Amino acid sequence: MKINIYYGGRGVLDDPTLYVLDKMTAVFAELNVETARYNIYENRNRISTLPETLSEADGIILATTVEWLGIGGYMMEFLDACWLYADRDRIRNIYMQPVVISTTTGEREGMLTLENAWETLGGPLAPGLCGYVPTPAEFEANREYGKVIEKKAESLYRSVSQKTRDLPTSNTAVTKTVQRSQRMQLTPQESEQLSRYVSDDTYVKKQKEDIIELSSMYRNMMGGEADNPGSQFTEAFENAFTPQNGDAVAYAIEVTDDAKTIALFINGSEFACRYLTDAEAADANGAESRYEVCIRTTEKILNDITNGRETFMRAFSTGDINARGDFPLIRTLDDYFPFG
């Protein structure tokens, strides 16, 4: 039998959780149980690979100290890594005992968090241990505390050796639903390899550099369109323009995520379209704008409109575009430019 201990505290000398873990480790030694302790704070640069060590354990202890609020960031990162990369089939046979010691308050909530997390991962539970002590001296001064700790260690040993089972919980049903919709279908070997890549800063940095290089290559291949992103919009307006009976009108369309403004000038059957300079765009948004209608939208929405998947009026009514000026003229945009 082997039991892994994952300690999520900060490793300070007066952490009472460390005293508890040392006491439990001594009990396991008497029971001829192999133990391995993993201090998460020492492995913070490779937390994503720690779930690999679960495969060698029959039971585990998730131990942490509540110093002010909750179980702490190191333990949460480890649990996140278990959710993403651990072998769920293996977890179903690993008993987990939570050990949460508080120097302030919230030890019961912390233990409940660990229990819920492990059940959601699909693993069985052993009776947990939680308590409040301001310093490790409290444990050393009271022998009864030592007996409680020893009994909890023995209960984990019995749970693992006897394969005790509880009734199913709602967390199990939730886990099955979530896994069907969100979890990537990876083999244990693929999960292990992916977790190693994630924890490898050099690999991640290289991937980001490759993405930048590919983006630059793509822009060069696109030629003029890459130099003038959004030029397809002016072409789309010119191709779709349909003269209407009406007075001269000017529209300004600001593409917020592209930091560009398109001006549409209509005078009967005559039409002109161009991008505004920064100064002209500032004037268009000013109080004395020469444009009857000023529209603000995103590149995606404008792309949907020019490809016939959306209309100006419908996008305005749903809030996908914002406008100021002569609102009835927004409807005429769909008459002047019947895309699709």
Secondary structure as GFF3:
##gff-version 3
##sequence-region A 1 340
A	DSSP	beta_strand	2	7	.	.	.	ID=ss1
A	DSSP	alpha_helix	16	30	.	.	.	ID=ss2
A	DSSP	beta_strand	34	39	.	.	.	ID=ss3
A	DSSP	three_ten_helix	40	56	.	.	.	ID=ss4
A	DSSP	beta_strand	59	66	.	.	.	ID=ss5
A	DSSP	alpha_helix	73	85	.	.	.	ID=ss6
A	DSSP	alpha_helix	88	91	.	.	.	ID=ss7
A	DSSP	beta_strand	95	102	.	.	.	ID=ss8
A	DSSP	alpha_helix	107	121	.	.	.	ID=ss9
A	DSSP	beta_strand	129	132	.	.	.	ID=ss10
A	DSSP	alpha_helix	137	141	.	.	.	ID=ss11
A	DSSP	alpha_helix	143	162	.	.	.	ID=ss12
A	DSSP	alpha_helix	170	181	.	.	.	ID=ss13
A	DSSP	alpha_helix	188	199	.	.	.	ID=ss14
A	DSSP	alpha_helix	201	222	.	.	.	ID=ss15
A	DSSP	alpha_helix	224	227	.	.	.	ID=ss16
A	DSSP	alpha_helix	231	240	.	.	.	ID=ss17
A	DSSP	beta_strand	249	255	.	.	.	ID=ss18
A	DSSP	three_ten_helix	256	258	.	.	.	ID=ss19
A	DSSP	beta_strand	260	267	.	.	.	ID=ss20
A	DSSP	beta_strand	270	275	.	.	.	ID=ss21
A	DSSP	alpha_helix	278	284	.	.	.	ID=ss22
A	DSSP	beta_strand	293	297	.	.	.	ID=ss23
A	DSSP	alpha_helix	299	306	.	.	.	ID=ss24
A	DSSP	alpha_helix	312	318	.	.	.	ID=ss25
A	DSSP	beta_strand	322	325	.	.	.	ID=ss26
A	DSSP	alpha_helix	328	336	.	.	.	ID=ss27
###
